[in-house]
Amino acid sequence: MAKPPLPLPLDIDQIKGFLDPAEGAALQRAAIEGAGLGGCLEIGAYCGKSAIYIGVACQSVGAVLFSIDHHRGSEENQPGWAYHDAELWDAAQGAMDTLPHLRRNLRAAGLEETVIPIVGRSATVAAHWGGRLGFLFIDGGHTLEAALNDYRGWTPHLAQGGLLAIHDVFPNPADGGRPPFEIYQRALASDLFAEVEAVKSLRVLRRL
């Protein structure tokens, strides 16, 4: 039986984002386990919903979470697209800007010392990353290029026994975009990963 989720320091439903509470609880379990093997890192912060779930887990074991996002929004967040949120549009810059929302939410959750935002593109940061990871959460851009860059750039840093979580994995194309499902399939086909848990659209795999 899965352990109950760790209590959150604020009303998570007030944080913009697309993570189901059951998925958040699964991320907590994976982060707590993975933190014993290396660093914890997420790709795709948005306004911080996943960072708060994972950050609370990291805080409970004395770990930190590195949270990577360029904070200009994914393709589907841009004006005219289905998931555009006008409240996140910075008219002065003529661009999306979710960073102030992330920082505000981390402060409200008491996680400023636990969650370390890294502002930049995933592939750029990955190319210069030198540490070993015990937990990796991929929830970045949903184009095939973005998803493959996240997978190829970051999974080599994952320690043996470490946990890889992928969000928005939809086996049925009618339910959502395909790139997260495709990198999930790629991971299984590589014989480097075995599935540990499936919760709604979240898949958790272990590095063999």
MORA-V51818 format. One record per backbone hydrogen bond with DSSP energy under -1.0 kcal/mol. NH is the residue of the N-H (numbers start at 1). CO is the residue of the C=O. If there is no record, write none. Layout:
nh & co
NH & CO
NH & CO
This chain:
nh & co
12 & 10
14 & 11
15 & 12
24 & 20
25 & 21
26 & 22
27 & 23
28 & 24
29 & 25
30 & 26
31 & 27
32 & 28
33 & 29
34 & 30
35 & 31
36 & 33
37 & 34
39 & 132
41 & 135
42 & 66
43 & 137
44 & 68
48 & 45
52 & 48
53 & 49
54 & 50
55 & 51
56 & 52
57 & 53
58 & 54
59 & 55
60 & 56
61 & 58
63 & 58
65 & 114
66 & 40
67 & 116
68 & 42
69 & 118
77 & 74
78 & 75
81 & 78
83 & 76
84 & 81
88 & 85
89 & 86
90 & 95
94 & 90
95 & 90
97 & 88
98 & 71
102 & 98
103 & 99
104 & 100
105 & 101
106 & 102
107 & 103
108 & 104
109 & 105
110 & 107
111 & 106
114 & 111
115 & 111
116 & 65
118 & 67
120 & 69
125 & 121
126 & 122
127 & 123
128 & 125
129 & 126
133 & 157
134 & 39
135 & 39
136 & 163
137 & 41
138 & 165
139 & 43
147 & 143
148 & 144
149 & 145
150 & 146
151 & 147
152 & 148
153 & 149
154 & 150
155 & 151
157 & 154
158 & 155
159 & 133
161 & 207
162 & 159
163 & 134
164 & 205
165 & 136
166 & 203
167 & 138
169 & 201
175 & 172
182 & 178
183 & 179
184 & 180
185 & 181
186 & 182
187 & 183
188 & 184
189 & 185
190 & 186
191 & 188
194 & 206
196 & 204
197 & 204
199 & 202
202 & 199
203 & 166
204 & 197
205 & 164
206 & 194
207 & 162
208 & 192
